[in-house]
Amino acid sequence: MTADERAGVAFVLALVAASKPGADLFRKAATRIEKALERKQKLNLEVDEDGNVIEDSDNESEDQSEVGYSESFFHPEIILKMLEKLLAFHAWYKKGHPFCLKTETDKRKMFVAIRTMMGEIKMHAPRKDKNGWRLQKFHDLLHIVRDMYNFGSPNNFDAAPNENNLIDFAKRPGRRAHKKREVFVSQVSKRLRESDLIRKGYNALMRTLENNSCELEEEENEVMDEVNMDVDYADEEVVDENIIESKVIGSALFCIHLEKLYNQGMVECLAEKSVRMRRELHPSILSFISQEKENEEFALFGEKTIFIFTEYKRNGTTYRAHPNYNSFGEWYDWAMVKFEASQGDRSFPVNAKGGYYDKDLYPCKILCFLKAIDDSIHAVVQCCNASNHDQDGTLIERWKKEYGIDEIKKVLVPQLRCVSVDSFEDLCFVVEDKPGLFEELGTDISELNNGITLVKPRDKGWAKEFYPKKKRNQKNSLGISPTY
């Protein structure tokens, strides 16, 4: 899904509405629209000859509906719930196989779910243009369950591939033809014939090259078979499929000499001279390692030199933590990390209420990778506090990054942790309310903007969220049951 698609645009709006700055922005917009509508209502009042206001029931109802539009649609919670339901519906008919439409009861439940979604859209986002929501495409949504029940996946009756063929068979040839009525059809036919001949010639050439490469490969295999005829494979090692691939990628980017002071070359950049000036280790990481070097529970305790890596690969998945990747800015991946209830002398509470992931999994921002003398690999991460999931949505979860208080400066600083890469579960998609890693964030905790939005996996979780839940009296955030 990309931002060029309408689903991608809806997803971006949902992320904006979920964040604290975005929610404040929508509230400000709602306030401004309410004031504008009030001014418009005052200017549209009709006055009789004596100066008395003429009350028009039609105008009054229209103005009230417009005010209802601002109160409902621009409320961030309403926007988020409506967009999440639309995105879940989009994921359901795109990637929701199996679709759970085996019986008439399943068919009826999904029909009601779609109708409920359409009713909420009509109520919270009224369309003022022309016929409102009396659109053929909007009404066709009610038929998708019947079509899927009869024909299976929507890919079986999707007309998009045929519409896409118009680009090759009509639009492109039409652009290369004169727009005169007498010659347009004949020239388009010629262009189509030329394109077809070029395509056939290209395919024939590629088949010839492929056949030649296959013949060369067969000759090489015959030679190798003759060479290896006398090789004994009895003592060949058997690869265990259960072995986990775990390794750092590339060479170290930084080297920290713990015996030196900061102004005496404590940090050494190992990158090439041409890019060395654009690579700098974040001060928070250096401060954390300098403090932890005296801690006996530190994974690299006792080592005089620590090498910092920026990429790590585990079972085909690459984790990246680079301060300036390809000179385009920082790139710090997020991953779900498994924590125990207590790690040494530092207590780490387990979530009181679980979300999409297990209770012992926490989203963590990966800042760098460390490799110990025994070849064990560790990562410095900024974790999140335990979430009560009260602000979670259908497709997202809200967390807050960990911050502590510097006892010397009395300011808020990011709290970092060193974890083993064996505790990594999987990469996750996170959008920070205030992106970046900051050394200090002031002294007022109430003004700390440390929230993040964790997006649930689209292929695994979004489609399931659209399935009808157990029947109950559902109401929206305004306390109104949806009507149709």
Helices and strands as residue ranges (DSSP letters): H 6-18, H 20-43, E 46-47, E 53-54, H 57-73, H 76-95, H 104-124, H 136-140, G 141-143, H 144-151, G 154-156, H 160-166, I 167-171, H 172-175, H 184-227, E 246-248, E 254-257, G 262-264, E 267-269, G 276-278, H 283-292, E 305-309, E 311-314, E 317-322, G 325-327, E 331-332, E 334-338, E 342-343, E 346-347, E 361-371, E 377-383, E 396-400, E 403-405, E 412-414, E 416-420, G 421-423, E 424-432, G 445-447, E 451-455, I 458-462, G 463-466
